Amino acid sequence: MADLIINGLISTKPLSSGTVDAAQIQKLKQTAQEFEAVLLRQMMREMRNSVFSEAGKGGSNATYLSMADEQLANSMAAQGGFGFGKAMAQQMIQQVQAAQLINSAANAVKP
């Protein structure tokens, strides 16, 4: 992926002509962050299950551990996590901008 960016095959900058309103950008970023939190939560659950195969199952302890994992995942995603959310948000913003450029009457070819 880095080779494609270096070679210029993938743009790291958003398109300049297509405009996306601030509310839509914020919604895309929030959705991507929430999705990253879900991924992190699942990853932590699987790690915990592999480490505590029998000891961590059942009882109220498992409930508290699950709640702690959820809070930790949400906190990690809010602070950038592994960067999945940011990359997804940027990609979605570029797709929206490209769709707006394609559907724009001003950019249409006129006979």
VEXGUDO-98700 format. One record per residue: x, y, z of N, C-alpha, C in turn; residue in three letters. Coordinates in steps of 0.05 Angstrom, whole numbers. Atoms other than C-alpha are relative to their C-alpha. Layout:
# VEXGUDO-98700
{rec {X, Y, Z}, {X, Y, Z}, {X, Y, Z}, "Ala"}
...
# end
This chain:
# VEXGUDO-98700
{rec {17, -24, 0}, {0, 0, 0}, {18, 25, 0}, "Met"}
{rec {-17, -23, -1}, {56, 48, 18}, {14, 5, -27}, "Ala"}
{rec {-13, -3, 26}, {89, 34, -50}, {-19, 14, -19}, "Asp"}
{rec {20, -13, 18}, {24, 54, -85}, {-2, 30, 6}, "Leu"}
{rec {2, -29, -7}, {21, 120, -47}, {25, 14, -9}, "Ile"}
{rec {-25, -12, 8}, {95, 134, -60}, {0, 4, -30}, "Ile"}
{rec {0, -2, 29}, {86, 120, -134}, {-22, 18, -11}, "Asn"}
{rec {21, -19, 8}, {26, 167, -136}, {-25, -14, -12}, "Gly"}
{rec {24, 13, 11}, {-25, 114, -155}, {-24, 4, 18}, "Leu"}
{rec {22, -6, -19}, {-66, 129, -93}, {5, 28, 11}, "Ile"}
{rec {-3, -27, -10}, {-78, 201, -73}, {-5, 0, 31}, "Ser"}
{rec {3, -2, -29}, {-69, 217, 1}, {-15, 26, 6}, "Thr"}
{rec {15, -25, -5}, {-104, 285, -8}, {-28, -3, -11}, "Lys"}
{rec {28, 1, 10}, {-179, 294, -15}, {-2, 15, -26}, "Pro"}
{rec {5, -15, 25}, {-206, 317, -82}, {-8, 28, 7}, "Leu"}
{rec {5, -28, -7}, {-210, 392, -85}, {-27, 10, -11}, "Ser"}
{rec {25, -11, 12}, {-271, 403, -130}, {-25, -9, 14}, "Ser"}
{rec {25, 9, -14}, {-322, 360, -94}, {-1, 11, 28}, "Gly"}
{rec {3, -11, -27}, {-349, 391, -32}, {-18, -18, 17}, "Thr"}
{rec {16, 15, -19}, {-374, 353, 28}, {-4, 18, 24}, "Val"}
{rec {6, -19, -22}, {-409, 392, 83}, {12, -11, 26}, "Asp"}
{rec {-13, 7, -25}, {-380, 392, 153}, {-16, -21, 16}, "Ala"}
{rec {16, 20, -15}, {-438, 353, 183}, {4, -28, -11}, "Ala"}
{rec {-4, 26, 12}, {-428, 297, 133}, {27, -11, 7}, "Gln"}
{rec {-28, 8, -7}, {-353, 295, 146}, {0, -10, 29}, "Ile"}
{rec {0, 8, -28}, {-365, 292, 221}, {-14, -26, 4}, "Gln"}
{rec {15, 26, -2}, {-416, 236, 213}, {17, -23, -10}, "Lys"}
{rec {-18, 21, 11}, {-367, 196, 170}, {22, -6, 20}, "Leu"}
{rec {-22, 4, -20}, {-311, 206, 221}, {-10, -15, 25}, "Lys"}
{rec {11, 13, -24}, {-356, 186, 279}, {-7, -29, -6}, "Gln"}
{rec {7, 27, 7}, {-381, 124, 243}, {25, -17, -3}, "Thr"}
{rec {-25, 15, 3}, {-310, 103, 225}, {13, -5, 28}, "Ala"}
{rec {-11, 3, -26}, {-288, 114, 297}, {-15, -22, 16}, "Gln"}
{rec {16, 21, -13}, {-346, 71, 323}, {6, -27, -11}, "Glu"}
{rec {-7, 26, 12}, {-329, 16, 274}, {27, -9, 10}, "Phe"}
{rec {-27, 8, -11}, {-256, 17, 297}, {-3, -10, 28}, "Glu"}
{rec {5, 9, -28}, {-281, 11, 369}, {-11, -28, 0}, "Ala"}
{rec {11, 28, 1}, {-320, -51, 350}, {22, -19, -7}, "Val"}
{rec {-22, 17, 7}, {-259, -81, 316}, {19, -5, 24}, "Leu"}
{rec {-18, 2, -23}, {-215, -66, 377}, {-13, -17, 22}, "Leu"}
{rec {14, 15, -21}, {-268, -94, 424}, {1, -30, -6}, "Arg"}
{rec {-1, 28, 8}, {-272, -159, 385}, {28, -12, 3}, "Gln"}
{rec {-27, 9, -2}, {-197, -164, 382}, {8, -5, 29}, "Met"}
{rec {-7, 3, -29}, {-190, -154, 458}, {-16, -24, 11}, "Met"}
{rec {15, 23, -10}, {-246, -205, 471}, {13, -26, -8}, "Arg"}
{rec {-14, 24, 9}, {-210, -257, 429}, {26, -5, 14}, "Glu"}
{rec {-25, 3, -15}, {-144, -243, 463}, {-5, -9, 29}, "Met"}
{rec {6, 7, -27}, {-176, -248, 531}, {-10, -30, 1}, "Arg"}
{rec {9, 27, 1}, {-211, -313, 512}, {23, -20, -4}, "Asn"}
{rec {-22, 18, 5}, {-146, -344, 488}, {18, -1, 25}, "Ser"}
{rec {-18, -1, -24}, {-108, -323, 552}, {-14, -13, 23}, "Val"}
{rec {16, 11, -23}, {-163, -340, 602}, {-21, -19, -11}, "Phe"}
{rec {18, 18, 13}, {-193, -400, 567}, {-22, -10, 18}, "Ser"}
{rec {20, 11, -18}, {-229, -430, 626}, {-5, 18, 25}, "Glu"}
{rec {2, -16, -24}, {-215, -382, 684}, {-18, 25, -4}, "Ala"}
{rec {15, -25, 4}, {-248, -321, 652}, {-29, -4, -8}, "Gly"}
{rec {27, 5, 9}, {-314, -354, 633}, {-19, -2, 23}, "Lys"}
{rec {22, 2, -20}, {-378, -346, 672}, {4, 20, 23}, "Gly"}
{rec {0, -17, -23}, {-396, -306, 733}, {0, 29, -6}, "Gly"}
{rec {1, -29, 3}, {-397, -232, 745}, {27, 11, -9}, "Ser"}
{rec {-27, -9, 8}, {-322, -227, 732}, {1, 4, -31}, "Asn"}
{rec {0, -2, 29}, {-333, -240, 658}, {-16, 25, -10}, "Ala"}
{rec {16, -24, 7}, {-386, -185, 655}, {17, 25, 4}, "Thr"}
{rec {-16, -24, -5}, {-339, -134, 687}, {24, 1, -20}, "Tyr"}
{rec {-22, 0, 20}, {-282, -155, 641}, {-10, 9, -27}, "Leu"}
{rec {11, -9, 25}, {-327, -146, 581}, {-6, 30, -1}, "Ser"}
{rec {5, -29, -2}, {-348, -77, 604}, {26, 16, -1}, "Met"}
{rec {-26, -13, 1}, {-275, -59, 616}, {11, 0, -28}, "Ala"}
{rec {-10, 2, 28}, {-257, -83, 546}, {-14, 20, -17}, "Asp"}
{rec {15, -19, 16}, {-313, -41, 517}, {9, 29, 4}, "Glu"}
{rec {-9, -27, -6}, {-291, 22, 552}, {28, 5, -10}, "Gln"}
{rec {-28, -3, 10}, {-218, 10, 534}, {0, 3, -30}, "Leu"}
{rec {2, -1, 29}, {-236, -2, 461}, {-11, 27, -9}, "Ala"}
{rec {11, -27, 7}, {-279, 62, 458}, {21, 22, 5}, "Asn"}
{rec {-20, -20, -6}, {-223, 102, 491}, {23, -1, -21}, "Ser"}
{rec {-22, 3, 20}, {-170, 74, 444}, {-9, 11, -27}, "Met"}
{rec {10, -9, 26}, {-213, 88, 382}, {-2, 30, 0}, "Ala"}
{rec {3, -29, -1}, {-227, 159, 406}, {28, 14, -2}, "Ala"}
{rec {-27, -12, 1}, {-151, 172, 412}, {15, -8, -25}, "Gln"}
{rec {-14, 7, 25}, {-136, 144, 343}, {4, -30, -3}, "Gly"}
{rec {-3, 29, 2}, {-130, 70, 359}, {23, -9, -17}, "Gly"}
{rec {-21, 10, 18}, {-91, 34, 305}, {-1, 15, -26}, "Phe"}
{rec {1, -15, 24}, {-111, 84, 252}, {-21, -10, -20}, "Gly"}
{rec {20, 11, 18}, {-166, 41, 220}, {-22, 21, -5}, "Phe"}
{rec {23, -19, 2}, {-220, 93, 234}, {8, 24, -17}, "Gly"}
{rec {-9, -23, 15}, {-180, 151, 206}, {3, -7, -30}, "Lys"}
{rec {-3, 8, 28}, {-162, 113, 143}, {-27, -5, -14}, "Ala"}
{rec {27, 5, 12}, {-234, 90, 132}, {-15, 26, -4}, "Met"}
{rec {14, -25, 3}, {-261, 160, 144}, {11, 15, -25}, "Ala"}
{rec {-12, -14, 23}, {-212, 190, 93}, {-9, -13, -26}, "Gln"}
{rec {8, 13, 24}, {-230, 137, 42}, {-30, 5, -6}, "Gln"}
{rec {28, -6, 4}, {-305, 148, 52}, {-4, 29, -9}, "Met"}
{rec {3, -28, 9}, {-297, 224, 45}, {8, 2, -29}, "Ile"}
{rec {-9, -1, 28}, {-258, 214, -20}, {-21, -12, -18}, "Gln"}
{rec {21, 12, 17}, {-313, 168, -46}, {-24, 18, -3}, "Gln"}
{rec {22, -19, 1}, {-367, 219, -29}, {7, 23, -19}, "Val"}
{rec {-9, -22, 18}, {-327, 274, -63}, {0, -9, -29}, "Gln"}
{rec {-1, 10, 28}, {-316, 231, -125}, {-29, -3, -11}, "Ala"}
{rec {28, 4, 9}, {-391, 214, -128}, {-12, 27, -6}, "Ala"}
{rec {11, -26, 5}, {-408, 288, -123}, {11, 12, -26}, "Gln"}
{rec {-12, -10, 25}, {-359, 304, -180}, {-13, -14, -24}, "Leu"}
{rec {12, 15, 23}, {-389, 249, -224}, {-28, 9, -5}, "Ile"}
{rec {28, -7, 2}, {-460, 270, -210}, {-5, 30, -4}, "Asn"}
{rec {3, -29, 3}, {-447, 345, -218}, {-7, 8, -29}, "Ser"}
{rec {8, -10, 26}, {-482, 379, -276}, {21, 18, -12}, "Ala"}
{rec {-20, -18, 10}, {-426, 429, -281}, {24, -15, -13}, "Ala"}
{rec {-22, 15, 11}, {-376, 374, -296}, {-9, -18, -23}, "Asn"}
{rec {10, 17, 22}, {-420, 339, -348}, {10, 10, -27}, "Ala"}
{rec {-9, -7, 27}, {-396, 337, -420}, {-25, 10, -15}, "Val"}
{rec {22, -12, 15}, {-440, 382, -462}, {6, -2, -30}, "Lys"}
{rec {-4, 3, 29}, {-451, 369, -536}, {4, 27, -14}, "Pro"}
# end
